[in-house]
Amino acid sequence: MAGNNFRKVQFPRETKGFINIDPLQTGGKLTEDARKALIEWGDGYSICDFCTTGRLDEIKKPPVYDFVHEQLPKFLDCDIARVTNGAREAKFAVIHSLARSGGWVVMDSNAHYSSYVAAERAGLNVALVPNTGYPDFKITVEKFAETLEETRRKGDIVLALITYPDGNYGNIPDVRKIAEICSDYDVPVLVNGAYAVGRMPVSLKDMKADFIVGSGHKSMAASGPIGVLGMREEWGEIVLRKSKKYRNKEIEMLGCTARGATIVTLMASFPHVRERVKRWNDEVEKARYFAGKMEELGIKQLGDKPHNHDLMFFHAENLYEISKKVKKGRFFLYRELKSRKIHGIKPGLTRYFKLSIYGLSYEEVDYVINAFAEILEKYS
């Protein structure tokens, strides 16, 4: 019988125990409390057993209500917060709720592709603010203002979106000044803080923005996908409007969002996350140290200098030259790092790559630096 041929399928993680420098993962590593919660609450919609009103954010035990309505707004320094199924879902909820026929979204050209796709899905036009190009790729206040003015002549601007920091170069734009300019144009501002919220201190009110989005699985030590959304009170009736038929269901949230291990691990890690953002200056100093050592090896750090984030982008012409000479050269760097139990740079990248050292000790940072030095020496 076919059943006799069934073989148990397992998916072992080859990189378990490696030093992880993947920017997508460094801020999302689960805490021990979150790992315990994952096991306890990993069964499907387990948290829904405790829902009595039909609203996820109103569950009192486990304390979802307290987390969503008390702790998260305080953490983001906003008036209203929600948990979503990811940062991109949070962005779309805002964009879709503000969309008007023929409208425009102005966003930085360093924006994540999901920001652009969210605007497209909502039927909006997109105007991109150009960056300064190689080697800094900065989004300046002046260019943002120019793009706003140019776009206003084309039609109605319903939203401005600024990526803080961007997921390629780790650049941190002057979001407060950009928001002030947008206010002059009467344009609300959405801050995509997928690599900020949970890593570094953020304040929606200090930014003078209207919305902020975060990523639990990228930067808040949660299993994913899961995101957070914060907003000013005046936007609540628009973004969180309710169904006419199912009167307790928020339309943009599709009634409920994260419904299981994602929300529970986010809450379990939150006390740790809340404390670690207080040490953000240490992470910045460590990143600058790493970038300096890499440049001593002839590997150039692109983007903001001095750098202000753990996510860094590098131009390694020396590694690229090696890749042109060795067998299956495009993958040599990936293989060499893997042999040293370092994971996170995508296979096939040698000339340009990004990485993050968030949460690593200086001993681990030096190990990664020495690994690059050894590789360059090996092929010199």
Contacts in CASP RR format, 6 or more apart in sequence:
PFRMAT RR
TARGET T0000
AUTHOR 0000-0000-0000
METHOD contacts of the structure
MODEL  1
MAGNNFRKVQFPRETKGFINIDPLQTGGKLTEDARKALIEWGDGYSICDF
CTTGRLDEIKKPPVYDFVHEQLPKFLDCDIARVTNGAREAKFAVIHSLAR
SGGWVVMDSNAHYSSYVAAERAGLNVALVPNTGYPDFKITVEKFAETLEE
TRRKGDIVLALITYPDGNYGNIPDVRKIAEICSDYDVPVLVNGAYAVGRM
PVSLKDMKADFIVGSGHKSMAASGPIGVLGMREEWGEIVLRKSKKYRNKE
IEMLGCTARGATIVTLMASFPHVRERVKRWNDEVEKARYFAGKMEELGIK
QLGDKPHNHDLMFFHAENLYEISKKVKKGRFFLYRELKSRKIHGIKPGLT
RYFKLSIYGLSYEEVDYVINAFAEILEKYS
15 338 0 8 1.000
15 343 0 8 1.000
17 341 0 8 1.000
18 338 0 8 1.000
18 341 0 8 1.000
18 342 0 8 1.000
18 343 0 8 1.000
19 341 0 8 1.000
19 342 0 8 1.000
19 343 0 8 1.000
19 360 0 8 1.000
19 364 0 8 1.000
19 367 0 8 1.000
19 368 0 8 1.000
20 26 0 8 1.000
20 29 0 8 1.000
20 343 0 8 1.000
20 344 0 8 1.000
21 342 0 8 1.000
21 343 0 8 1.000
21 344 0 8 1.000
21 345 0 8 1.000
21 355 0 8 1.000
21 356 0 8 1.000
21 357 0 8 1.000
21 360 0 8 1.000
21 368 0 8 1.000
22 343 0 8 1.000
22 344 0 8 1.000
22 345 0 8 1.000
22 355 0 8 1.000
22 356 0 8 1.000
23 167 0 8 1.000
23 195 0 8 1.000
23 218 0 8 1.000
23 310 0 8 1.000
23 311 0 8 1.000
23 354 0 8 1.000
23 355 0 8 1.000
23 356 0 8 1.000
23 358 0 8 1.000
24 218 0 8 1.000
25 218 0 8 1.000
25 344 0 8 1.000
26 310 0 8 1.000
26 356 0 8 1.000
26 357 0 8 1.000
26 358 0 8 1.000
26 359 0 8 1.000
26 360 0 8 1.000
27 198 0 8 1.000
27 199 0 8 1.000
27 218 0 8 1.000
27 219 0 8 1.000
27 220 0 8 1.000
27 221 0 8 1.000
27 356 0 8 1.000
27 358 0 8 1.000
27 359 0 8 1.000
28 216 0 8 1.000
28 217 0 8 1.000
28 218 0 8 1.000
28 219 0 8 1.000
28 220 0 8 1.000
28 221 0 8 1.000
28 222 0 8 1.000
29 221 0 8 1.000
30 38 0 8 1.000
30 221 0 8 1.000
30 222 0 8 1.000
30 223 0 8 1.000
30 265 0 8 1.000
30 269 0 8 1.000
31 221 0 8 1.000
31 268 0 8 1.000
31 269 0 8 1.000
31 272 0 8 1.000
33 268 0 8 1.000
33 269 0 8 1.000
33 271 0 8 1.000
33 272 0 8 1.000
34 221 0 8 1.000
34 222 0 8 1.000
34 223 0 8 1.000
34 265 0 8 1.000
34 266 0 8 1.000
34 268 0 8 1.000
34 269 0 8 1.000
36 268 0 8 1.000
37 261 0 8 1.000
37 264 0 8 1.000
37 265 0 8 1.000
37 267 0 8 1.000
37 268 0 8 1.000
38 223 0 8 1.000
38 261 0 8 1.000
38 264 0 8 1.000
38 265 0 8 1.000
40 264 0 8 1.000
41 47 0 8 1.000
41 260 0 8 1.000
41 261 0 8 1.000
41 264 0 8 1.000
41 265 0 8 1.000
42 260 0 8 1.000
42 261 0 8 1.000
42 264 0 8 1.000
44 259 0 8 1.000
44 260 0 8 1.000
44 261 0 8 1.000
45 259 0 8 1.000
45 260 0 8 1.000
46 260 0 8 1.000
46 261 0 8 1.000
47 56 0 8 1.000
47 59 0 8 1.000
47 62 0 8 1.000
47 64 0 8 1.000
47 259 0 8 1.000
47 260 0 8 1.000
47 263 0 8 1.000
47 264 0 8 1.000
48 56 0 8 1.000
48 256 0 8 1.000
48 259 0 8 1.000
48 260 0 8 1.000
50 59 0 8 1.000
50 60 0 8 1.000
50 61 0 8 1.000
50 62 0 8 1.000
51 58 0 8 1.000
51 59 0 8 1.000
52 58 0 8 1.000
52 59 0 8 1.000
53 248 0 8 1.000
54 248 0 8 1.000
54 249 0 8 1.000
54 256 0 8 1.000
55 248 0 8 1.000
55 249 0 8 1.000
55 255 0 8 1.000
55 256 0 8 1.000
56 64 0 8 1.000
56 83 0 8 1.000
56 256 0 8 1.000
56 257 0 8 1.000
56 258 0 8 1.000
56 259 0 8 1.000
56 263 0 8 1.000
57 64 0 8 1.000
57 65 0 8 1.000
57 68 0 8 1.000
57 69 0 8 1.000
57 82 0 8 1.000
57 83 0 8 1.000
58 64 0 8 1.000
58 65 0 8 1.000
59 65 0 8 1.000
60 66 0 8 1.000
62 264 0 8 1.000
62 267 0 8 1.000
63 267 0 8 1.000
64 83 0 8 1.000
64 263 0 8 1.000
64 267 0 8 1.000
67 83 0 8 1.000
67 266 0 8 1.000
67 267 0 8 1.000
67 270 0 8 1.000
68 81 0 8 1.000
68 82 0 8 1.000
68 83 0 8 1.000
69 81 0 8 1.000
71 270 0 8 1.000
72 81 0 8 1.000
72 83 0 8 1.000
72 228 0 8 1.000
72 230 0 8 1.000
73 79 0 8 1.000
73 80 0 8 1.000
73 81 0 8 1.000
73 230 0 8 1.000
75 270 0 8 1.000
75 274 0 8 1.000
76 197 0 8 1.000
76 202 0 8 1.000
76 203 0 8 1.000
76 204 0 8 1.000
76 212 0 8 1.000
76 228 0 8 1.000
76 230 0 8 1.000
77 202 0 8 1.000
77 203 0 8 1.000
77 204 0 8 1.000
77 205 0 8 1.000
77 206 0 8 1.000
78 204 0 8 1.000
78 205 0 8 1.000
78 212 0 8 1.000
78 230 0 8 1.000
78 231 0 8 1.000
78 232 0 8 1.000
79 231 0 8 1.000
79 232 0 8 1.000
79 233 0 8 1.000
80 230 0 8 1.000
80 231 0 8 1.000
80 232 0 8 1.000
80 233 0 8 1.000
80 235 0 8 1.000
80 236 0 8 1.000
80 240 0 8 1.000
81 228 0 8 1.000
81 229 0 8 1.000
81 230 0 8 1.000
81 231 0 8 1.000
82 90 0 8 1.000
82 228 0 8 1.000
82 229 0 8 1.000
82 230 0 8 1.000
82 240 0 8 1.000
82 250 0 8 1.000
82 253 0 8 1.000
82 257 0 8 1.000
83 226 0 8 1.000
83 227 0 8 1.000
83 228 0 8 1.000
83 229 0 8 1.000
83 257 0 8 1.000
83 258 0 8 1.000
83 263 0 8 1.000
83 266 0 8 1.000
84 90 0 8 1.000
84 93 0 8 1.000
84 226 0 8 1.000
84 227 0 8 1.000
84 228 0 8 1.000
84 229 0 8 1.000
84 253 0 8 1.000
84 257 0 8 1.000
84 258 0 8 1.000
85 225 0 8 1.000
85 226 0 8 1.000
85 227 0 8 1.000
85 257 0 8 1.000
85 258 0 8 1.000
85 262 0 8 1.000
86 215 0 8 1.000
86 216 0 8 1.000
86 217 0 8 1.000
86 224 0 8 1.000
86 225 0 8 1.000
86 226 0 8 1.000
86 227 0 8 1.000
87 114 0 8 1.000
87 192 0 8 1.000
87 193 0 8 1.000
87 194 0 8 1.000
87 213 0 8 1.000
87 214 0 8 1.000
87 215 0 8 1.000
87 216 0 8 1.000
87 218 0 8 1.000
87 227 0 8 1.000
88 112 0 8 1.000
88 114 0 8 1.000
88 115 0 8 1.000
88 117 0 8 1.000
88 118 0 8 1.000
89 227 0 8 1.000
89 257 0 8 1.000
90 213 0 8 1.000
90 214 0 8 1.000
90 227 0 8 1.000
90 228 0 8 1.000
90 229 0 8 1.000
91 114 0 8 1.000
91 115 0 8 1.000
91 118 0 8 1.000
91 161 0 8 1.000
91 190 0 8 1.000
91 192 0 8 1.000
91 213 0 8 1.000
92 118 0 8 1.000
92 121 0 8 1.000
92 122 0 8 1.000
93 229 0 8 1.000
93 239 0 8 1.000
93 252 0 8 1.000
93 253 0 8 1.000
94 159 0 8 1.000
94 190 0 8 1.000
94 211 0 8 1.000
94 213 0 8 1.000
94 229 0 8 1.000
94 231 0 8 1.000
94 235 0 8 1.000
94 239 0 8 1.000
94 252 0 8 1.000
95 105 0 8 1.000
95 118 0 8 1.000
95 119 0 8 1.000
95 122 0 8 1.000
95 124 0 8 1.000
95 158 0 8 1.000
95 159 0 8 1.000
95 161 0 8 1.000
95 190 0 8 1.000
96 118 0 8 1.000
96 121 0 8 1.000
96 122 0 8 1.000
96 252 0 8 1.000
97 238 0 8 1.000
97 239 0 8 1.000
97 241 0 8 1.000
97 252 0 8 1.000
98 158 0 8 1.000
98 159 0 8 1.000
98 188 0 8 1.000
98 238 0 8 1.000
98 239 0 8 1.000
99 122 0 8 1.000
99 123 0 8 1.000
99 124 0 8 1.000
99 158 0 8 1.000
100 156 0 8 1.000
100 158 0 8 1.000
102 123 0 8 1.000
102 124 0 8 1.000
102 125 0 8 1.000
102 155 0 8 1.000
102 156 0 8 1.000
103 124 0 8 1.000
103 125 0 8 1.000
103 155 0 8 1.000
103 156 0 8 1.000
103 157 0 8 1.000
103 158 0 8 1.000
104 124 0 8 1.000
104 125 0 8 1.000
104 126 0 8 1.000
104 127 0 8 1.000
104 151 0 8 1.000
104 154 0 8 1.000
104 155 0 8 1.000
104 156 0 8 1.000
104 157 0 8 1.000
104 158 0 8 1.000
105 119 0 8 1.000
105 124 0 8 1.000
105 125 0 8 1.000
105 126 0 8 1.000
105 127 0 8 1.000
105 157 0 8 1.000
105 158 0 8 1.000
105 159 0 8 1.000
105 160 0 8 1.000
105 161 0 8 1.000
106 126 0 8 1.000
106 127 0 8 1.000
106 129 0 8 1.000
106 144 0 8 1.000
106 147 0 8 1.000
106 148 0 8 1.000
106 151 0 8 1.000
106 157 0 8 1.000
106 159 0 8 1.000
106 160 0 8 1.000
106 161 0 8 1.000
106 187 0 8 1.000
107 115 0 8 1.000
107 116 0 8 1.000
107 119 0 8 1.000
107 126 0 8 1.000
107 127 0 8 1.000
107 128 0 8 1.000
107 129 0 8 1.000
107 160 0 8 1.000
107 161 0 8 1.000
107 162 0 8 1.000
107 163 0 8 1.000
108 128 0 8 1.000
108 129 0 8 1.000
108 131 0 8 1.000
108 139 0 8 1.000
108 144 0 8 1.000
108 161 0 8 1.000
108 162 0 8 1.000
108 163 0 8 1.000
108 166 0 8 1.000
108 173 0 8 1.000
109 128 0 8 1.000
109 129 0 8 1.000
109 130 0 8 1.000
109 131 0 8 1.000
109 139 0 8 1.000
110 131 0 8 1.000
110 137 0 8 1.000
110 139 0 8 1.000
110 163 0 8 1.000
110 166 0 8 1.000
110 167 0 8 1.000
110 168 0 8 1.000
110 169 0 8 1.000
110 171 0 8 1.000
111 128 0 8 1.000
111 161 0 8 1.000
111 163 0 8 1.000
111 166 0 8 1.000
111 192 0 8 1.000
112 163 0 8 1.000
112 166 0 8 1.000
112 167 0 8 1.000
112 192 0 8 1.000
112 194 0 8 1.000
115 161 0 8 1.000
115 163 0 8 1.000
115 192 0 8 1.000
116 126 0 8 1.000
119 125 0 8 1.000
119 126 0 8 1.000
119 161 0 8 1.000
120 126 0 8 1.000
124 158 0 8 1.000
125 154 0 8 1.000
127 147 0 8 1.000
127 150 0 8 1.000
127 151 0 8 1.000
127 154 0 8 1.000
128 147 0 8 1.000
129 139 0 8 1.000
129 143 0 8 1.000
129 144 0 8 1.000
129 147 0 8 1.000
130 143 0 8 1.000
130 147 0 8 1.000
131 137 0 8 1.000
131 138 0 8 1.000
131 139 0 8 1.000
131 143 0 8 1.000
132 138 0 8 1.000
132 140 0 8 1.000
132 143 0 8 1.000
134 302 0 8 1.000
135 300 0 8 1.000
135 302 0 8 1.000
135 303 0 8 1.000
135 315 0 8 1.000
136 171 0 8 1.000
136 302 0 8 1.000
136 303 0 8 1.000
136 304 0 8 1.000
136 305 0 8 1.000
137 168 0 8 1.000
137 169 0 8 1.000
137 171 0 8 1.000
137 302 0 8 1.000
137 303 0 8 1.000
138 171 0 8 1.000
138 173 0 8 1.000
138 303 0 8 1.000
138 304 0 8 1.000
139 162 0 8 1.000
139 163 0 8 1.000
139 166 0 8 1.000
139 171 0 8 1.000
139 173 0 8 1.000
140 173 0 8 1.000
141 173 0 8 1.000
141 174 0 8 1.000
141 177 0 8 1.000
141 178 0 8 1.000
141 181 0 8 1.000
144 160 0 8 1.000
144 162 0 8 1.000
144 178 0 8 1.000
144 181 0 8 1.000
145 181 0 8 1.000
148 157 0 8 1.000
148 160 0 8 1.000
148 181 0 8 1.000
148 182 0 8 1.000
148 185 0 8 1.000
148 187 0 8 1.000
151 157 0 8 1.000
152 185 0 8 1.000
157 185 0 8 1.000
157 187 0 8 1.000
158 187 0 8 1.000
158 188 0 8 1.000
159 187 0 8 1.000
159 188 0 8 1.000
159 189 0 8 1.000
159 190 0 8 1.000
160 178 0 8 1.000
160 182 0 8 1.000
160 187 0 8 1.000
160 188 0 8 1.000
160 189 0 8 1.000
160 190 0 8 1.000
161 189 0 8 1.000
161 190 0 8 1.000
161 191 0 8 1.000
161 192 0 8 1.000
162 173 0 8 1.000
162 175 0 8 1.000
162 178 0 8 1.000
162 179 0 8 1.000
162 189 0 8 1.000
162 190 0 8 1.000
162 191 0 8 1.000
162 192 0 8 1.000
162 209 0 8 1.000
163 173 0 8 1.000
163 192 0 8 1.000
163 193 0 8 1.000
164 172 0 8 1.000
164 173 0 8 1.000
164 175 0 8 1.000
164 191 0 8 1.000
164 192 0 8 1.000
164 193 0 8 1.000
164 196 0 8 1.000
165 171 0 8 1.000
165 172 0 8 1.000
165 173 0 8 1.000
165 193 0 8 1.000
165 195 0 8 1.000
165 196 0 8 1.000
165 308 0 8 1.000
165 309 0 8 1.000
165 311 0 8 1.000
166 195 0 8 1.000
167 194 0 8 1.000
167 195 0 8 1.000
167 311 0 8 1.000
167 354 0 8 1.000
168 313 0 8 1.000
168 354 0 8 1.000
169 302 0 8 1.000
169 303 0 8 1.000
169 304 0 8 1.000
169 311 0 8 1.000
169 312 0 8 1.000
169 313 0 8 1.000
169 354 0 8 1.000
170 195 0 8 1.000
170 303 0 8 1.000
170 304 0 8 1.000
170 307 0 8 1.000
170 308 0 8 1.000
170 309 0 8 1.000
170 311 0 8 1.000
170 312 0 8 1.000
170 313 0 8 1.000
171 303 0 8 1.000
171 304 0 8 1.000
171 309 0 8 1.000
172 304 0 8 1.000
172 308 0 8 1.000
172 309 0 8 1.000
175 189 0 8 1.000
175 191 0 8 1.000
175 207 0 8 1.000
175 209 0 8 1.000
176 206 0 8 1.000
176 207 0 8 1.000
176 208 0 8 1.000
178 189 0 8 1.000
179 189 0 8 1.000
179 207 0 8 1.000
179 208 0 8 1.000
179 209 0 8 1.000
180 208 0 8 1.000
182 188 0 8 1.000
182 189 0 8 1.000
183 189 0 8 1.000
183 208 0 8 1.000
188 210 0 8 1.000
188 211 0 8 1.000
188 235 0 8 1.000
189 207 0 8 1.000
189 208 0 8 1.000
189 209 0 8 1.000
189 210 0 8 1.000
189 211 0 8 1.000
190 209 0 8 1.000
190 210 0 8 1.000
190 211 0 8 1.000
190 212 0 8 1.000
190 213 0 8 1.000
191 204 0 8 1.000
191 207 0 8 1.000
191 209 0 8 1.000
191 211 0 8 1.000
191 212 0 8 1.000
191 213 0 8 1.000
192 213 0 8 1.000
192 214 0 8 1.000
193 202 0 8 1.000
193 212 0 8 1.000
193 213 0 8 1.000
193 214 0 8 1.000
193 215 0 8 1.000
193 219 0 8 1.000
194 213 0 8 1.000
194 214 0 8 1.000
194 215 0 8 1.000
194 218 0 8 1.000
194 219 0 8 1.000
195 215 0 8 1.000
195 218 0 8 1.000
195 219 0 8 1.000
195 309 0 8 1.000
195 311 0 8 1.000
196 202 0 8 1.000
196 214 0 8 1.000
196 219 0 8 1.000
197 212 0 8 1.000
197 213 0 8 1.000
197 214 0 8 1.000
197 215 0 8 1.000
197 216 0 8 1.000
197 219 0 8 1.000
197 220 0 8 1.000
197 228 0 8 1.000
198 214 0 8 1.000
198 216 0 8 1.000
198 219 0 8 1.000
198 220 0 8 1.000
198 221 0 8 1.000
198 273 0 8 1.000
198 276 0 8 1.000
198 277 0 8 1.000
199 219 0 8 1.000
199 276 0 8 1.000
199 277 0 8 1.000
199 280 0 8 1.000
199 283 0 8 1.000
199 310 0 8 1.000
199 358 0 8 1.000
200 277 0 8 1.000
200 280 0 8 1.000
200 283 0 8 1.000
200 309 0 8 1.000
201 277 0 8 1.000
201 278 0 8 1.000
201 280 0 8 1.000
202 212 0 8 1.000
204 210 0 8 1.000
204 211 0 8 1.000
204 212 0 8 1.000
204 230 0 8 1.000
204 231 0 8 1.000
204 232 0 8 1.000
210 231 0 8 1.000
210 232 0 8 1.000
210 235 0 8 1.000
211 229 0 8 1.000
211 230 0 8 1.000
211 231 0 8 1.000
211 232 0 8 1.000
211 235 0 8 1.000
211 239 0 8 1.000
212 229 0 8 1.000
212 230 0 8 1.000
212 231 0 8 1.000
213 227 0 8 1.000
213 228 0 8 1.000
213 229 0 8 1.000
213 230 0 8 1.000
214 220 0 8 1.000
214 227 0 8 1.000
214 228 0 8 1.000
214 229 0 8 1.000
215 226 0 8 1.000
215 227 0 8 1.000
215 228 0 8 1.000
216 222 0 8 1.000
216 224 0 8 1.000
216 226 0 8 1.000
216 227 0 8 1.000
216 228 0 8 1.000
216 266 0 8 1.000
217 223 0 8 1.000
217 224 0 8 1.000
217 225 0 8 1.000
217 226 0 8 1.000
217 227 0 8 1.000
217 262 0 8 1.000
220 227 0 8 1.000
220 228 0 8 1.000
220 266 0 8 1.000
220 269 0 8 1.000
220 270 0 8 1.000
220 273 0 8 1.000
221 265 0 8 1.000
221 266 0 8 1.000
221 269 0 8 1.000
221 272 0 8 1.000
221 273 0 8 1.000
222 262 0 8 1.000
222 265 0 8 1.000
222 266 0 8 1.000
222 269 0 8 1.000
223 261 0 8 1.000
223 262 0 8 1.000
223 265 0 8 1.000
224 262 0 8 1.000
224 265 0 8 1.000
225 262 0 8 1.000
226 258 0 8 1.000
226 262 0 8 1.000
226 263 0 8 1.000
226 266 0 8 1.000
227 258 0 8 1.000
227 266 0 8 1.000
228 266 0 8 1.000
231 239 0 8 1.000
239 252 0 8 1.000
240 250 0 8 1.000
240 252 0 8 1.000
240 253 0 8 1.000
241 250 0 8 1.000
241 251 0 8 1.000
241 252 0 8 1.000
242 248 0 8 1.000
242 249 0 8 1.000
242 250 0 8 1.000
242 251 0 8 1.000
243 249 0 8 1.000
243 250 0 8 1.000
243 251 0 8 1.000
243 255 0 8 1.000
246 255 0 8 1.000
249 255 0 8 1.000
249 256 0 8 1.000
258 266 0 8 1.000
283 310 0 8 1.000
283 358 0 8 1.000
283 359 0 8 1.000
284 307 0 8 1.000
284 308 0 8 1.000
284 309 0 8 1.000
284 310 0 8 1.000
286 310 0 8 1.000
286 357 0 8 1.000
286 360 0 8 1.000
286 362 0 8 1.000
286 365 0 8 1.000
287 307 0 8 1.000
287 309 0 8 1.000
287 310 0 8 1.000
287 312 0 8 1.000
287 357 0 8 1.000
288 306 0 8 1.000
288 307 0 8 1.000
289 362 0 8 1.000
289 365 0 8 1.000
290 312 0 8 1.000
290 357 0 8 1.000
290 365 0 8 1.000
290 368 0 8 1.000
290 369 0 8 1.000
291 301 0 8 1.000
291 307 0 8 1.000
291 312 0 8 1.000
292 301 0 8 1.000
293 369 0 8 1.000
294 301 0 8 1.000
294 314 0 8 1.000
294 369 0 8 1.000
294 372 0 8 1.000
295 301 0 8 1.000
297 318 0 8 1.000
297 369 0 8 1.000
297 372 0 8 1.000
297 373 0 8 1.000
297 376 0 8 1.000
298 316 0 8 1.000
298 317 0 8 1.000
298 318 0 8 1.000
299 314 0 8 1.000
299 315 0 8 1.000
299 316 0 8 1.000
299 318 0 8 1.000
299 319 0 8 1.000
299 372 0 8 1.000
300 314 0 8 1.000
300 315 0 8 1.000
300 316 0 8 1.000
300 317 0 8 1.000
301 307 0 8 1.000
301 312 0 8 1.000
301 313 0 8 1.000
301 314 0 8 1.000
302 313 0 8 1.000
302 314 0 8 1.000
302 315 0 8 1.000
303 313 0 8 1.000
310 356 0 8 1.000
310 357 0 8 1.000
310 358 0 8 1.000
310 359 0 8 1.000
311 354 0 8 1.000
311 355 0 8 1.000
311 356 0 8 1.000
311 358 0 8 1.000
312 354 0 8 1.000
312 355 0 8 1.000
312 356 0 8 1.000
312 357 0 8 1.000
313 352 0 8 1.000
313 353 0 8 1.000
313 354 0 8 1.000
314 352 0 8 1.000
314 353 0 8 1.000
314 354 0 8 1.000
314 355 0 8 1.000
315 351 0 8 1.000
315 352 0 8 1.000
316 350 0 8 1.000
316 351 0 8 1.000
316 352 0 8 1.000
316 353 0 8 1.000
317 351 0 8 1.000
318 376 0 8 1.000
319 333 0 8 1.000
319 350 0 8 1.000
319 351 0 8 1.000
319 375 0 8 1.000
319 376 0 8 1.000
320 350 0 8 1.000
320 351 0 8 1.000
322 329 0 8 1.000
322 332 0 8 1.000
322 350 0 8 1.000
322 376 0 8 1.000
322 379 0 8 1.000
323 329 0 8 1.000
323 330 0 8 1.000
323 332 0 8 1.000
323 333 0 8 1.000
323 350 0 8 1.000
323 351 0 8 1.000
325 379 0 8 1.000
326 332 0 8 1.000
326 379 0 8 1.000
329 350 0 8 1.000
330 347 0 8 1.000
330 348 0 8 1.000
330 350 0 8 1.000
331 347 0 8 1.000
331 348 0 8 1.000
332 350 0 8 1.000
332 379 0 8 1.000
333 345 0 8 1.000
333 348 0 8 1.000
333 349 0 8 1.000
333 350 0 8 1.000
333 353 0 8 1.000
333 375 0 8 1.000
334 345 0 8 1.000
334 346 0 8 1.000
334 347 0 8 1.000
334 348 0 8 1.000
334 349 0 8 1.000
336 371 0 8 1.000
336 375 0 8 1.000
336 378 0 8 1.000
337 343 0 8 1.000
337 344 0 8 1.000
337 345 0 8 1.000
337 371 0 8 1.000
337 375 0 8 1.000
340 367 0 8 1.000
340 371 0 8 1.000
340 374 0 8 1.000
342 367 0 8 1.000
342 368 0 8 1.000
342 371 0 8 1.000
344 355 0 8 1.000
345 353 0 8 1.000
345 355 0 8 1.000
346 353 0 8 1.000
357 364 0 8 1.000
357 365 0 8 1.000
357 368 0 8 1.000
360 368 0 8 1.000
END
